[in-house]
């Protein structure tokens, strides 16, 4: 069964214009839009029923999301969550690698021991075996781990820029995590990164974080077939499909 967007009903005491926008954006951000089973089509009627409101604030929110590049509204075809092209995905990963690499360096300078220790606690429950057995849970923990490094940099501008990539990076990591046993490599990489941060070795931490993310870049470049940023409404065959490559790289 195709995986679709999930929304929670809201009360009537909210200022709907901004609130519905946030609800829809959060739901899209939480969805694995690069999954082969992802249902990218959004239906106003169903969303209105789920939220318990009229379609008007939903249309306003969707118009805003279209302006920001999250959705594509196609006349007579429908509304679709937008995916990026393969080249765009690779560029985003490169930018993320640069941002998080600098964040790791800044973390060694500005984060407290307790804050750095929070990274170890985030991954403490996952051995390689446990991570493989609880893939969805580990995937979410993996995403929280990388966002936490950005937070600990104490650089709000850096964190803000990275947030602009989060929708796609979250979905890309979630899908790629299950490929080529990258879970095991991810567990190892995280521990090495934490050790470098705990030693306050900015050069090493920066390098390890950058290499970790660029391994994801290499995996996608070699294992994902070319696909466009067209939605299924434009081309039903545009869905990205991984190759049979068994190259192993962390994410």
N, C-alpha and C positions, 0 to 999 in steps of 0.2 A: 504494500500500500504506500502511495506517495506521501512524503512527509510535508505537511502544510503548516502555515503560520498558526500560532496559538495565541488567543487573546483572552483576557479576563474581563468580566463584566465590571462596569464602573457605576458609581452612584450618580445621582442627579445634582449633587451639591458642588460639583467641580466647575471651574471655568473651562468649558469643553474645548475651546479652540486650541489652546496650548497643551492641555492634558491629553487629548486624543492624539495629537502629534507625538508626544512623548511615549504614549502607549504603543503606537504603531512602530515607531522607531526602535523602541526596546525589543519588541517582538521580532522585528526583522533582524536586529543585531544578534538576538539569541538563536537565530535559525541557521542551520548549516546550509547555506545557499549553494555551495559547490558539491553537495552530496548528489549522487546519481539519482536518488529518489526524491530530491527536493521538488516540491510543487511551487513554482515561482509565480503562479497566477493568483492575484488577489481579487476577491469578489466583494463588492460593496455591500450587497444584501446580507451575505453571511457574516461579514464583520459587524454590520449594524445589529444583527440579531445577537451575536456573541457579546457585544458591548452594551446592549440594551438601550440604544440611542437611535436617532434618525440618521439618514445618510449625509446630511449637509455638513456636519463637522468632520465626518470622515473624508468627504471630498476636499474640504479645505486642507486637511492634514496631508492628504495624498498629493495635492498640488504643491505643497511646500516640500514634501519629500522628493517630488520629481525635480524641483529646482535645485535641490541639493545632490541629485544624482543617485538617490536610493531606489527609485522606481521609474518605470517607463510607462506612460499612459498612451496607448495606441488606439485611435478611433476605430470603432467597429471590431476591434480585436480583444481589448481588455487592458488590464493593468498588471504589470509584471515587475517583480523584484529584479533589479539589474545585477548581472554578474559582469566581471571584468574580462577582457581578453587575456589570453595566455601571456602575451608580452606585457600587458599592464600588471598582471599578477606578479610577474618576475620583477618589474620595476618597483612595485610596492614592497616586496620582500627586501630588495636592496636598500630602499629608504629606511625600512624598519630596522634592518641590521645596523645601519649607521646611527640611528637614533638610540637604539637600545645599547649599542656599544658605548656611546658617550654616557648614557645613563648609568651603565655599570661603573665606569670610571668615576663619575660624580658620586655614586653611592659609596664608594670606598672613602671618599673625602667628607661626606656630609651625613651619612646615616649612622645612627647609634648601633652599638653592639646588639641591643635588643631588637631593633628594626631588622638588621641583617639576619638575626636569629629567626625571625618570622619566616624567612624563606626556607630554612631547614625544616621548620615545623610544617610548612605547606606540603612538603614532599615526603615527610617521615613515614607516612602510612603506606607508601608504595614501593615495594620491591619490584624487580622486573616481572616476577610471576604475578604479583597482585595487580600491577599496572595492566598486564595483558588480559587478566581475567575481568577487570573492571575498566574496560577501555573508555567508556563514556565519562565515567567519573574522573579518570586520570586525564583525559583530554581537557576537561574543565579546569582541573588543578594545574595543568600545564599552562593554560592561558592565563590563569590568575598569577602564576609564577612570573611570567614575562611582564605582565602589567605592574606587578609589585616592584620589579626592578626600576621601571620608569617612575613610579611613585617615589621610591627611595632616593632618586636623583635630586629631589627637592628643587627641580627646575620646572616650573609650571608651564613655560612655553614649550619645552621639549615634550612634556606629557600631553599637552593640548594638541600638538601636531600629530603625535602618535595616535591619539584618540580618533583622528580623522580617518585613519587606516583600519581602525579596530574591526568594523563590520566584516571586512573582507579577510583580514588576517586571522580573525577568530575562525571563520568558516574554512579557510584554507588549511590551517593547522589541524582542525577537527577532522577533516577528510583525509589529509595526508598521514595522520597519526597511525591509521590502521594499515598502512601500506609498507611492505618490505621490512616488517618487524622493527620499525623505527621507534617503537615504544622503548625497547631495551636500550637503544642508543641514547634516547632522550633522558632516561633515568640516570645513566652514567654522566652525561653532559651536565645535567643540573647539579649533581654533587660536586663536580669539578669547579663549576662556576661559583657555587656557594663557598667552597674552600678558598678560592682566590679572593672573594669578597671579604671573608672573615680575616684573611691575612692582610687586608688593606693593600693588596697588590693591584693597583689600577691598571697597569699595562697588561697584566695577565688576564684579569677579569674582562677588560675591554676586548681583548683578542678572542677569548673563549666564547663570549657572547656573540661576537660577530661571526666567528666560524660556525657556531651552532646554527644561526639563522641562515647563513649562506649554504649550509648543507641542505636545508629545506629548498633553497633556490635551485641547487643542483639536482635534487630529486625531482622537482616539478619540471625543470627544463628537459630532463632526460626521460621521465616516465609519464608525463601527461601529454596526450595528443593536443595538437593545436585546436583551439576553439575560439569563437568570436564572442563579443559582448552582446550579440543579439539575444533577445528573449525568445522563448518558444513561440511566441506570437509571430515573430519574424521568420524563424527557421526552426522547425521541430527537431532538426538534427544537430543543433548547435551545442548540445549538452557535452561537457568535457568528459572524456573517457580515459582512464589510466591505461598505460600500455602494460605489457607482461614483464617489463623490466624488473629485475630482482635486486637492483642496486640498493644498498642500505645506506641511509643517511638520517641524521637526527633532525627533530623539529621542535 
